[in-house]
Amino acid sequence: MVIFRCLLKRTCELNNIRTVPNVFYHRCSVFRTNKQACELNDGPNSSSSEKSSVSKDVLIINTPVPQDSQRSESSIPPSFPSNSKYDDSIPSVSLEALGIRIPHALDTCSENVSHAAPPLQPSVSFAAYVNDSPTLQELVKLDVQLWKFEKKPDICNYILSLDYDRDMKNHLLFLHKIGVPGENFGNIITKHPFIFKEDLDNLQIRVNYLESKKFTGPEIAEIIMKNPRWLSYTTQDIDSRLGFLQHTLNLTGQEVRLIAVGEPYAVTKDTADISILVFCLKEEMGFEDEDITAMAVMEPRLLTYKNFRLLPTFNEIHNEMGIPHDLIVKQPQALMRSPRIIRQRHLYLKLIKRDQYDPKKENYVSLQALIDGDDTEFCKNVAKTSVESYNTFLKTL
């Protein structure tokens, strides 16, 4: 009954019928009257007068309701005028009028589509990006060893984000301006790819600082070629490190410049490591202060070594071979040689009776001759034997 009532009300609203309650009650009366008629007809005591009244009610109530086709135009709601027409068609525009030509499947393609390819996927190698990256192509031309960056994701992502003309070209021109040859650009970028993060004005200030400390143009270029990270240190930091070396080793200004040019990594090395090394040379090995200064100026690379690497070699040279401090000071590069090689050659010379390390006696063998060259050169120039004999001796150790 509820559903019927809702449908009837909605139908009346659409048809603009204002006598909704009467119609609704007529329908309900029809339903009740028909029900009563069925009961009267089925009942045994039903009278003819009652049947007549029921039929009359049914005839009155079933008066037909006007349909849409029978309504006049005045019954149409004012919001929908009778003469209104809605055109839902879309105007057609030809592609030829817009200058667009649909290509045919068999047309010849004159456009270069060699660049069309699937998106690049993450890779563990630069090889996947070289064909699509002009920056990587320029780095390859400069002989940059890109394979050294592949195990460092931060460097890889940084290199791929660079644009050669925007981020790199001016820095390379700066290096050329201060005297760095073009063939060394690749080595510098390989050692320090983050050099392109440095501001050009700051780089020029750091070069000006070196010039103020009486470094020549070729010396500055050599420092940068050996240790490009030097340019990433501020002038205050470099000045404090140079002052530390001068104070710790009792150096003159010229000696500081010799060490800086000979081994730039000695300047940028941790000052704590240098302090420990100087303590080891003086207290554990027994060198004097002037000896340490002389060895540092003669062989600046000595300052970059750890003390635990120098002690075994010193023990072999001084305690086993009996070479005094003054001879070691004159040939400090012997301390950086492997103690195993020195021991093997010393024992072989001792076997053939040629272990003579006193410069005042005949058949003198210098430390330089003992550590230089490979086994063949050692046997030919120092031991005066065949390399086969030396190899046979090594098997007995």
C-alpha contacts under 8 A as a table, 3 or more apart, distances in Angstrom:
res1	aa1	res2	aa2	distance
1	M	4	F	5.10
1	M	5	R	6.14
2	V	5	R	5.08
2	V	6	C	6.35
3	I	6	C	5.23
3	I	7	L	6.27
4	F	7	L	5.23
4	F	8	L	6.09
5	R	8	L	5.14
5	R	9	K	6.16
5	R	24	F	7.35
6	C	9	K	5.16
6	C	10	R	6.21
7	L	10	R	5.21
7	L	11	T	6.15
8	L	11	T	5.10
8	L	12	C	6.24
8	L	24	F	7.58
9	K	12	C	5.17
9	K	13	E	6.32
9	K	20	V	6.81
10	R	13	E	5.15
10	R	14	L	6.36
11	T	14	L	5.26
11	T	15	N	6.23
12	C	15	N	5.05
12	C	16	N	5.85
12	C	17	I	4.96
12	C	18	R	7.37
12	C	20	V	6.62
13	E	16	N	5.08
13	E	17	I	6.31
13	E	18	R	7.93
14	L	17	I	7.88
15	N	68	D	7.27
15	N	75	S	7.73
15	N	76	I	7.76
16	N	75	S	6.71
16	N	76	I	7.45
16	N	77	P	7.21
17	I	20	V	6.56
19	T	22	N	5.56
19	T	23	V	6.36
20	V	23	V	5.31
20	V	24	F	6.02
21	P	24	F	5.03
21	P	25	Y	6.06
22	N	25	Y	5.14
22	N	26	H	6.00
23	V	26	H	4.95
23	V	27	R	6.21
24	F	27	R	5.18
24	F	28	C	6.30
25	Y	28	C	4.95
25	Y	29	S	5.96
26	H	29	S	4.95
26	H	30	V	6.09
26	H	61	I	5.85
27	R	30	V	5.00
27	R	31	F	6.31
27	R	61	I	7.52
28	C	31	F	5.04
28	C	32	R	6.25
29	S	32	R	5.02
29	S	33	T	5.73
29	S	61	I	7.60
30	V	33	T	5.07
30	V	34	N	5.90
30	V	57	D	8.00
30	V	58	V	6.47
30	V	61	I	6.39
30	V	62	N	7.60
31	F	34	N	5.39
31	F	35	K	6.24
32	R	35	K	5.04
32	R	36	Q	6.17
33	T	36	Q	4.99
33	T	37	A	5.99
33	T	54	V	6.59
33	T	57	D	7.36
33	T	58	V	7.07
34	N	37	A	4.91
34	N	38	C	6.22
34	N	54	V	7.87
34	N	58	V	7.51
35	K	38	C	5.21
35	K	39	E	6.40
36	Q	39	E	5.00
36	Q	40	L	6.11
36	Q	54	V	7.97
37	A	40	L	5.05
37	A	41	N	6.02
37	A	51	K	7.03
37	A	54	V	6.26
38	C	41	N	5.17
38	C	42	D	6.04
39	E	42	D	5.15
39	E	43	G	5.94
40	L	43	G	5.11
40	L	46	S	5.34
40	L	50	E	7.81
40	L	51	K	7.25
41	N	44	P	7.87
41	N	46	S	6.47
41	N	51	K	7.65
42	D	46	S	7.90
43	G	46	S	5.68
46	S	50	E	7.24
46	S	51	K	7.73
47	S	50	E	5.55
47	S	51	K	6.62
48	S	51	K	5.06
48	S	52	S	6.19
49	S	52	S	5.06
49	S	53	S	6.30
50	E	53	S	5.16
50	E	54	V	6.26
51	K	54	V	5.17
51	K	55	S	6.21
52	S	55	S	5.15
52	S	56	K	6.19
53	S	56	K	5.03
53	S	57	D	6.21
54	V	57	D	5.08
54	V	58	V	6.18
55	S	58	V	5.00
55	S	59	L	6.15
56	K	59	L	5.13
56	K	60	I	6.19
57	D	60	I	5.18
57	D	61	I	6.02
58	V	61	I	5.20
58	V	62	N	5.94
59	L	62	N	5.34
59	L	63	T	6.77
60	I	63	T	5.79
66	P	70	Q	5.98
66	P	71	R	6.91
67	Q	70	Q	5.34
67	Q	71	R	6.63
68	D	71	R	5.33
71	R	75	S	6.41
72	S	75	S	5.67
72	S	76	I	7.68
73	E	76	I	5.63
73	E	82	S	7.16
74	S	77	P	7.95
76	I	80	F	7.02
76	I	81	P	7.48
76	I	82	S	7.46
77	P	80	F	5.79
77	P	81	P	7.43
78	P	81	P	5.91
80	F	84	S	7.23
81	P	84	S	5.52
93	V	97	A	7.25
94	S	97	A	5.43
94	S	98	L	6.96
95	L	98	L	5.09
95	L	99	G	6.33
95	L	100	I	5.14
95	L	101	R	6.76
96	E	99	G	5.00
96	E	100	I	5.53
96	E	101	R	6.38
97	A	100	I	7.56
103	P	107	D	6.64
104	H	107	D	5.28
112	N	115	H	7.63
113	V	116	A	5.41
114	S	117	A	7.84
120	L	128	A	7.84
120	L	129	Y	7.70
123	S	126	F	7.46
123	S	128	A	6.72
124	V	150	E	6.58
125	S	128	A	6.32
125	S	147	W	7.58
125	S	150	E	6.06
126	F	129	Y	5.49
126	F	130	V	6.32
126	F	146	L	7.22
126	F	147	W	7.55
126	F	150	E	7.18
127	A	130	V	5.46
127	A	131	N	7.89
128	A	131	N	7.38
129	Y	132	D	5.49
129	Y	133	S	5.92
129	Y	136	L	7.74
130	V	133	S	5.17
130	V	134	P	7.41
130	V	136	L	5.53
130	V	137	Q	6.02
131	N	134	P	7.72
131	N	137	Q	7.52
133	S	136	L	5.41
133	S	137	Q	6.45
133	S	160	L	7.83
134	P	137	Q	4.98
134	P	138	E	6.28
134	P	164	Y	7.49
135	T	138	E	5.20
135	T	139	L	6.33
135	T	160	L	7.58
135	T	162	L	6.92
135	T	163	D	5.94
135	T	164	Y	5.14
136	L	139	L	4.98
136	L	140	V	6.17
136	L	160	L	7.59
137	Q	140	V	5.13
137	Q	141	K	6.40
138	E	141	K	5.04
138	E	142	L	6.39
138	E	164	Y	7.42
139	L	142	L	4.99
139	L	143	D	6.44
139	L	144	V	5.53
139	L	186	G	7.35
140	V	143	D	5.06
140	V	144	V	5.65
140	V	145	Q	7.72
140	V	146	L	7.80
141	K	144	V	7.62
142	L	183	E	7.37
142	L	185	F	6.47
142	L	186	G	5.00
143	D	185	F	7.98
143	D	186	G	4.91
143	D	187	N	7.57
144	V	185	F	7.89
144	V	186	G	4.25
144	V	187	N	6.40
144	V	189	I	6.53
144	V	190	T	5.65
145	Q	148	K	6.00
145	Q	149	F	7.88
145	Q	186	G	7.35
145	Q	187	N	7.84
145	Q	190	T	5.92
146	L	149	F	5.50
146	L	150	E	7.02
146	L	190	T	7.32
147	W	150	E	5.39
148	K	151	K	6.93
148	K	190	T	7.56
149	F	152	K	5.37
149	F	153	P	7.58
149	F	155	I	6.15
149	F	156	C	6.10
150	E	153	P	6.71
150	E	155	I	7.98
150	E	156	C	6.37
152	K	155	I	5.59
152	K	156	C	6.43
153	P	156	C	4.96
153	P	157	N	6.08
154	D	157	N	5.34
154	D	158	Y	6.18
155	I	158	Y	5.04
155	I	159	I	6.07
155	I	193	P	7.42
155	I	194	F	7.95
156	C	159	I	5.25
156	C	160	L	6.22
157	N	160	L	5.26
157	N	161	S	6.29
158	Y	161	S	5.21
158	Y	162	L	6.68
159	I	162	L	5.45
159	I	193	P	7.78
162	L	166	R	7.85
162	L	167	D	6.02
162	L	168	M	7.58
163	D	166	R	5.35
163	D	167	D	5.41
163	D	168	M	6.94
164	Y	167	D	5.62
164	Y	168	M	4.93
164	Y	169	K	5.94
165	D	168	M	6.09
165	D	169	K	5.21
165	D	170	N	7.81
166	R	169	K	6.75
166	R	170	N	7.86
167	D	170	N	7.21
167	D	171	H	7.74
167	D	196	F	6.61
168	M	171	H	5.43
168	M	172	L	6.41
168	M	196	F	6.17
169	K	172	L	5.28
169	K	173	L	6.32
170	N	173	L	5.00
170	N	174	F	6.22
171	H	174	F	4.98
171	H	175	L	6.38
171	H	196	F	6.60
171	H	200	L	6.99
172	L	175	L	5.09
172	L	176	H	6.28
172	L	185	F	7.36
173	L	176	H	5.05
173	L	177	K	6.10
174	F	177	K	4.94
174	F	178	I	6.50
174	F	200	L	7.80
175	L	178	I	5.44
175	L	179	G	6.62
175	L	180	V	5.46
176	H	179	G	5.29
176	H	180	V	5.05
176	H	181	P	6.30
176	H	182	G	6.76
177	K	180	V	7.34
178	I	217	G	6.86
178	I	220	I	7.80
178	I	221	A	6.52
179	G	217	G	6.87
179	G	218	P	6.73
179	G	221	A	5.65
180	V	184	N	6.87
180	V	185	F	7.71
180	V	221	A	5.38
180	V	222	E	7.78
180	V	225	M	7.24
181	P	184	N	5.63
181	P	185	F	7.25
182	G	185	F	5.44
183	E	186	G	6.89
184	N	187	N	5.31
184	N	188	I	6.32
184	N	225	M	7.04
185	F	188	I	5.17
185	F	189	I	6.23
186	G	189	I	5.25
186	G	190	T	6.06
187	N	190	T	5.06
187	N	191	K	6.22
187	N	225	M	7.72
188	I	191	K	5.24
188	I	192	H	6.02
188	I	193	P	7.66
188	I	224	I	7.86
188	I	225	M	6.22
188	I	228	P	5.93
189	I	192	H	5.08
189	I	193	P	4.65
189	I	194	F	7.92
189	I	195	I	7.37
190	T	193	P	5.94
191	K	227	N	7.83
191	K	228	P	6.81
191	K	229	R	7.88
192	H	195	I	5.85
192	H	228	P	6.00
192	H	229	R	6.09
193	P	196	F	6.86
194	F	197	K	5.48
194	F	198	E	7.58
195	I	198	E	5.62
195	I	228	P	7.83
195	I	229	R	7.63
195	I	231	L	7.66
195	I	232	S	7.13
196	F	199	D	7.82
198	E	202	N	7.07
198	E	203	L	6.96
198	E	232	S	7.01
199	D	202	N	5.34
199	D	203	L	6.42
200	L	203	L	5.03
200	L	204	Q	6.26
201	D	204	Q	5.15
201	D	205	I	6.30
202	N	205	I	5.00
202	N	206	R	6.33
203	L	206	R	5.23
203	L	207	V	6.38
203	L	231	L	6.38
204	Q	207	V	5.14
204	Q	208	N	6.14
205	I	208	N	5.01
205	I	209	Y	6.24
205	I	235	T	7.80
206	R	209	Y	5.04
206	R	210	L	6.59
206	R	231	L	6.86
206	R	234	T	6.97
206	R	235	T	5.73
207	V	210	L	5.24
207	V	211	E	6.39
207	V	220	I	7.49
208	N	211	E	5.02
208	N	212	S	6.23
209	Y	212	S	5.03
209	Y	213	K	6.49
209	Y	235	T	6.73
210	L	213	K	5.06
210	L	214	K	6.65
210	L	215	F	5.52
210	L	220	I	7.19
211	E	214	K	5.14
211	E	215	F	5.05
211	E	216	T	6.49
211	E	217	G	7.68
212	S	215	F	7.31
215	F	219	E	6.06
215	F	220	I	6.37
215	F	257	R	7.12
216	T	219	E	5.16
216	T	220	I	6.25
217	G	220	I	5.19
217	G	221	A	6.28
218	P	221	A	5.07
218	P	222	E	6.08
219	E	222	E	5.02
219	E	223	I	6.17
219	E	261	V	6.22
220	I	223	I	5.11
220	I	224	I	6.34
220	I	261	V	7.80
221	A	224	I	5.23
221	A	225	M	6.15
222	E	225	M	5.07
222	E	226	K	6.14
222	E	261	V	6.81
223	I	226	K	5.30
223	I	227	N	5.92
223	I	228	P	7.48
223	I	230	W	7.73
223	I	260	A	7.31
223	I	261	V	5.55
223	I	263	E	7.98
223	I	264	P	5.88
224	I	227	N	5.10
224	I	228	P	4.57
224	I	229	R	7.62
224	I	230	W	6.58
224	I	231	L	7.28
225	M	228	P	5.92
226	K	263	E	7.74
226	K	264	P	6.76
227	N	230	W	5.83
227	N	264	P	5.93
227	N	265	Y	6.38
228	P	231	L	6.07
228	P	232	S	7.92
229	R	232	S	5.31
229	R	233	Y	7.24
230	W	233	Y	5.69
230	W	264	P	7.71
230	W	268	T	7.08
231	L	234	T	7.68
233	Y	237	D	6.15
233	Y	238	I	6.42
234	T	237	D	5.23
234	T	238	I	6.35
235	T	238	I	5.18
235	T	239	D	5.96
236	Q	239	D	5.14
236	Q	240	S	6.21
237	D	240	S	5.25
237	D	241	R	6.29
238	I	241	R	5.13
238	I	242	L	6.15
238	I	267	V	7.59
238	I	268	T	7.74
239	D	242	L	5.26
239	D	243	G	6.16
240	S	243	G	5.04
240	S	244	F	6.11
241	R	244	F	4.94
241	R	245	L	6.35
241	R	267	V	6.07
241	R	268	T	7.28
241	R	271	T	7.61
242	L	245	L	5.26
242	L	246	Q	6.26
242	L	256	V	7.03
242	L	267	V	6.52
243	G	246	Q	5.08
243	G	247	H	6.12
244	F	247	H	5.22
244	F	248	T	5.93
244	F	271	T	7.75
245	L	248	T	5.21
245	L	249	L	5.91
245	L	250	N	7.79
245	L	251	L	7.39
245	L	256	V	7.29
245	L	267	V	7.62
246	Q	249	L	5.65
246	Q	250	N	5.42
246	Q	251	L	4.65
246	Q	252	T	6.74
246	Q	253	G	7.62
246	Q	256	V	6.35
247	H	250	N	5.20
247	H	251	L	6.87
248	T	251	L	7.98
248	T	275	S	7.73
249	L	289	D	7.45
249	L	292	I	7.27
249	L	293	T	5.55
250	N	293	T	6.96
251	L	254	Q	7.96
251	L	255	E	5.68
251	L	256	V	6.18
251	L	293	T	7.08
252	T	255	E	5.13
252	T	256	V	6.24
253	G	256	V	5.14
253	G	257	R	6.43
254	Q	257	R	5.13
254	Q	258	L	6.27
255	E	258	L	4.96
255	E	259	I	6.27
255	E	297	V	6.43
256	V	259	I	5.25
256	V	260	A	6.13
257	R	260	A	5.00
257	R	261	V	6.07
258	L	261	V	5.33
258	L	262	G	5.81
258	L	297	V	6.80
259	I	262	G	5.01
259	I	263	E	5.80
259	I	264	P	7.22
259	I	266	A	7.54
259	I	296	A	7.34
259	I	297	V	5.95
259	I	300	P	5.45
260	A	263	E	5.54
260	A	264	P	4.73
260	A	265	Y	7.88
260	A	266	A	7.03
260	A	267	V	6.31
261	V	264	P	5.76
262	G	300	P	6.13
262	G	301	R	7.76
263	E	266	A	5.67
263	E	267	V	7.74
263	E	300	P	5.53
263	E	301	R	5.79
264	P	267	V	5.52
264	P	268	T	6.95
265	Y	268	T	5.14
265	Y	269	K	5.80
265	Y	304	T	7.00
266	A	269	K	5.24
266	A	300	P	7.15
266	A	301	R	7.12
266	A	303	L	5.84
266	A	304	T	5.65
269	K	273	D	7.46
269	K	274	I	7.56
269	K	304	T	7.04
270	D	273	D	5.52
270	D	274	I	6.81
271	T	274	I	5.12
271	T	275	S	6.28
272	A	275	S	5.10
272	A	276	I	6.32
273	D	276	I	5.16
273	D	277	L	6.16
273	D	306	K	7.30
274	I	277	L	5.02
274	I	278	V	6.18
274	I	303	L	6.43
274	I	304	T	7.66
275	S	278	V	5.25
275	S	279	F	6.23
276	I	279	F	5.07
276	I	280	C	6.18
276	I	307	N	7.27
277	L	280	C	5.06
277	L	281	L	6.23
277	L	303	L	7.32
277	L	305	Y	7.85
277	L	306	K	6.64
277	L	307	N	5.32
278	V	281	L	5.17
278	V	282	K	6.18
278	V	292	I	7.51
279	F	282	K	5.23
279	F	283	E	5.73
279	F	284	E	7.50
280	C	283	E	5.42
280	C	284	E	4.98
280	C	285	M	6.42
280	C	307	N	6.36
281	L	284	E	5.98
281	L	285	M	5.02
281	L	286	G	6.42
281	L	287	F	5.81
281	L	292	I	7.16
282	K	285	M	5.88
282	K	286	G	5.02
282	K	287	F	4.80
282	K	288	E	6.10
282	K	289	D	7.09
282	K	292	I	7.64
283	E	286	G	5.49
283	E	287	F	7.50
285	M	311	L	7.65
285	M	314	F	7.45
287	F	291	D	5.93
287	F	292	I	6.48
287	F	325	H	6.99
288	E	291	D	5.07
288	E	292	I	6.34
289	D	292	I	5.19
289	D	293	T	6.31
290	E	293	T	5.00
290	E	294	A	6.09
291	D	294	A	5.08
291	D	295	M	6.16
291	D	329	V	6.23
292	I	295	M	5.18
292	I	296	A	6.11
292	I	329	V	7.92
293	T	296	A	5.16
293	T	297	V	6.25
294	A	297	V	5.30
294	A	298	M	6.08
294	A	329	V	7.17
295	M	298	M	5.07
295	M	299	E	5.73
295	M	300	P	7.53
295	M	302	L	7.77
295	M	329	V	5.85
295	M	330	K	7.51
295	M	332	P	5.86
296	A	299	E	5.26
296	A	300	P	4.83
296	A	301	R	7.71
296	A	302	L	6.47
296	A	303	L	6.74
297	V	300	P	5.69
298	M	332	P	7.65
299	E	302	L	5.86
299	E	332	P	6.58
299	E	333	Q	6.55
300	P	303	L	5.82
300	P	304	T	7.82
301	R	304	T	5.47
301	R	305	Y	7.23
302	L	305	Y	5.61
302	L	332	P	7.87
302	L	333	Q	7.60
302	L	336	M	7.18
305	Y	309	R	6.87
305	Y	310	L	7.33
305	Y	336	M	7.90
306	K	309	R	5.52
306	K	310	L	6.86
307	N	310	L	5.26
307	N	311	L	6.29
308	F	311	L	5.52
308	F	312	P	7.34
309	R	312	P	6.52
309	R	313	T	7.37
309	R	336	M	7.80
310	L	313	T	5.45
310	L	314	F	6.14
310	L	335	L	5.88
310	L	336	M	6.50
311	L	314	F	5.10
311	L	315	N	6.09
312	P	315	N	5.08
312	P	316	E	6.32
312	P	339	P	6.28
313	T	316	E	5.16
313	T	317	I	6.22
313	T	334	A	7.96
313	T	335	L	5.66
313	T	336	M	7.38
313	T	337	R	7.01
313	T	338	S	6.68
313	T	339	P	4.61
313	T	342	I	7.95
314	F	317	I	5.13
314	F	318	H	5.74
314	F	319	N	7.67
314	F	335	L	6.06
315	N	318	H	5.44
315	N	319	N	5.20
315	N	320	E	6.75
316	E	319	N	5.79
316	E	320	E	4.95
316	E	321	M	6.40
316	E	339	P	6.49
316	E	342	I	7.47
316	E	343	R	6.75
317	I	320	E	5.94
317	I	321	M	5.12
317	I	322	G	6.59
317	I	323	I	6.02
317	I	342	I	7.83
318	H	321	M	5.78
318	H	322	G	4.88
318	H	323	I	4.85
318	H	324	P	6.16
318	H	325	H	7.47
319	N	322	G	5.33
319	N	323	I	7.53
321	M	346	H	7.46
323	I	327	L	6.73
323	I	328	I	7.24
323	I	357	Y	6.98
324	P	327	L	5.75
324	P	328	I	6.66
325	H	328	I	5.06
325	H	329	V	6.13
326	D	329	V	5.11
326	D	330	K	6.54
327	L	330	K	5.19
327	L	331	Q	6.51
328	I	331	Q	5.07
328	I	332	P	5.50
328	I	334	A	7.40
328	I	335	L	7.98
329	V	332	P	5.36
331	Q	334	A	6.12
331	Q	367	L	6.92
331	Q	368	Q	6.84
332	P	335	L	5.74
332	P	336	M	7.75
333	Q	336	M	5.52
333	Q	337	R	7.13
333	Q	368	Q	7.98
334	A	337	R	5.38
334	A	367	L	6.49
334	A	368	Q	6.88
334	A	371	I	6.79
337	R	341	I	7.75
337	R	342	I	7.47
337	R	371	I	6.97
338	S	341	I	5.61
338	S	342	I	6.59
339	P	342	I	5.10
339	P	343	R	6.06
340	R	343	R	5.19
340	R	344	Q	6.22
341	I	344	Q	5.18
341	I	345	R	6.26
341	I	371	I	7.81
342	I	345	R	5.40
342	I	346	H	6.02
342	I	370	L	7.23
342	I	371	I	6.69
343	R	346	H	5.10
343	R	347	L	6.11
344	Q	347	L	5.34
344	Q	348	Y	6.32
344	Q	394	L	7.29
345	R	348	Y	5.10
345	R	349	L	6.20
345	R	370	L	7.23
346	H	349	L	5.19
346	H	350	K	6.11
346	H	355	D	6.66
347	L	350	K	4.94
347	L	351	L	6.16
348	Y	351	L	5.00
348	Y	352	I	6.47
348	Y	390	Y	7.25
348	Y	393	F	7.23
349	L	352	I	5.26
349	L	353	K	5.94
349	L	354	R	4.84
349	L	355	D	4.89
349	L	383	A	6.43
350	K	353	K	4.95
350	K	354	R	5.87
350	K	355	D	4.90
351	L	354	R	7.69
352	I	355	D	7.98
352	I	383	A	7.96
354	R	363	N	7.20
354	R	383	A	7.18
355	D	365	V	7.18
356	Q	361	K	7.73
356	Q	362	E	7.86
356	Q	363	N	6.40
356	Q	364	Y	5.30
356	Q	365	V	5.82
357	Y	364	Y	5.40
357	Y	365	V	5.16
357	Y	366	S	6.22
357	Y	367	L	7.88
358	D	361	K	5.71
358	D	364	Y	5.97
358	D	365	V	7.66
359	P	362	E	7.67
359	P	364	Y	5.49
359	P	365	V	7.72
359	P	366	S	7.68
360	K	364	Y	7.68
361	K	364	Y	6.16
365	V	369	A	6.56
365	V	370	L	6.93
365	V	382	V	7.23
366	S	369	A	5.25
366	S	370	L	6.28
367	L	370	L	4.96
367	L	371	I	6.33
368	Q	371	I	5.50
368	Q	372	D	5.95
369	A	372	D	5.35
369	A	378	F	7.69
369	A	382	V	7.03
370	L	378	F	7.17
370	L	382	V	7.38
372	D	378	F	7.43
373	G	376	T	7.77
373	G	377	E	5.60
373	G	378	F	6.34
374	D	377	E	5.49
374	D	378	F	6.23
375	D	378	F	5.00
375	D	379	C	6.12
375	D	387	V	6.84
376	T	379	C	5.29
376	T	380	K	6.19
376	T	386	S	7.90
376	T	387	V	5.67
377	E	380	K	5.10
377	E	381	N	5.84
377	E	382	V	7.82
378	F	381	N	5.46
378	F	382	V	5.31
378	F	383	A	6.38
379	C	382	V	5.75
379	C	383	A	4.66
379	C	384	K	5.45
379	C	385	T	5.32
379	C	386	S	6.02
379	C	387	V	5.75
379	C	390	Y	7.32
380	K	383	A	6.35
380	K	384	K	4.99
380	K	385	T	6.23
380	K	386	S	6.98
380	K	387	V	7.85
381	N	384	K	6.01
385	T	389	S	6.93
385	T	390	Y	7.63
386	S	389	S	5.47
386	S	390	Y	6.77
387	V	390	Y	5.02
387	V	391	N	6.15
388	E	391	N	5.09
388	E	392	T	6.14
389	S	392	T	5.08
389	S	393	F	6.28
390	Y	393	F	5.04
390	Y	394	L	6.31
391	N	394	L	5.06
391	N	395	K	6.60
392	T	395	K	5.39
392	T	396	T	7.15
393	F	396	T	5.42
393	F	397	L	7.20
394	L	397	L	5.49
